[in-house]
Amino acid sequence: MPERLVVEPSGDVIATKVSYALTLRSRALGLLGEDEAPASSALVFERAKQIHTFGMRFAIDVLFCASDWKVLHVVHGMKPWRMSRIVLRSRFVVELPGGAAARVVPGDRIRVAGQLERRL
C-alpha cells in the first residue's frame, strides 16, 4: 500500500500518493512544469517556512506543519505567481491539488500512513 496523508482526528485521506522533495533539484522544481497537480497527490518539503507558486499553472492548497505534523497554517487555493507568508515554526510544507485540503484547519494533525508509517 503506498503512503497516504491522513488528517487526524477526522480520518480524512487528503492524498494517496506522497512524494518528497529531498534533493536540491526536486525542491527547486517542485510542481513547476506540470499542467495540473496530479490527482490525490502530495509533495512534501522538509525544513521549509515559505513557498512560492512562480511559474506554476494552477492553484494549490498548502499546509505548513510543525515537526510533530500539527498544522500551523493553511493556504486554500494559492494561485500561480504568489508567495506565501513565512511560517516561522514550520518544519514541513505539504503541497496538494487545489481543494484537497478544503476541510483541513490549523490545529489538525497530519499522519503519513502506509508501508513504513514514514516520518521525516
Buried (B, 14 or more C-beta within 10 A) or exposed (E): EEBBBBBEEEEBEBBBBBBBBEEEEEBEBBBEEEEEBEEBBBBBBEEBBBBEBEEBEBBBBBBBBBEEBBBBBBBBEBEEEBEBEEBEEBBBBBBBBBEBBEEBEEEBBBBBBBEEEEEE
